[in-house]
Amino acid sequence: MQLEQPSTDTFRILVVSLSEIWARSARAILATLADVDVLQTARGGLTAYEIVRSEHPDLMVIDDSLPSDEAQRLLELLSEAPHRPYCIAMIPSSRHKWFMQRAGADATVLRSNASNDLISAVLLAREHIKAGQ
């Protein structure tokens, strides 16, 4: 019996969140997209970094439940990693946008608009990644 190989067009996403409720919501939102494989949820910055090193996701969504200093350290570590996923940071308000982008996030999404804007951000990230290949 031969196992089916995953499609090379599958877009692999890692969710980083301390909130189980938000992580489930994000996974449900992302599961509506075609050719998306939502990997496990990382419960902290160092765990996320280890998963990135071993699983090589294309994209990482960082929830604002992660303390800002931990999110910043994760983004700094990723800037030096051989495989750096595109990073979308969920933010509680627009005043946090500058901080997360300065730390290294490629995009930000207001948590209050996540159900609509997260899908749009992921689709834009996918196009950005495909254009860079």
Residue, then its C-alpha position, 0 to 999 in steps of 0.5 A: m500500500q502506497l501512502e498519498q504524498p501531500s500536495t506541494d501546493t498545500f499552504r502550511i500554517l502554524v497558530v501560536s496562542l495561549s488561548e485554547i478558545w482563540a486557537r480553535s476559532a483560528r483553526a476553524i477560520l483557516a480550515t475554510l480555505a482550500d489547500v491549507d494544512v493547519l499544523q498544531t497550535a504552539r502554546g508559547g514562543l519557544t515552542a513555536y520556534e521549535i515547530v518552525r525549525s522542524e515543520h517549516p510552515d509557510l505562515m505563522v499566525i501569532d495571537d495577541s494572547l502571547p505576551s508582547d515581549e515573548a512575541q517580539r523575541l519569537l520574531e527576532l529568533l525567526s529573523e535569524a532562522p534558515h526557514r522563516p515563515y510569513c508572520i501575521a500578528m493578531i493585535p488588540s488595537s491599531r496602536h499595536k500595529w507599529f510595535m509588531q511590524r517593528a518586531g518583524a511581523d509581515a502583517t497585522v490583523l485586528r483581533s476584533n475583525a479576525s473572522n473576516d480579515l484573517i482570511s484576507a491576510v492569509l490569501l495575500a500572504r499566499e500570493h506574496i510567498k508564491a511571487g517570491q518563489 
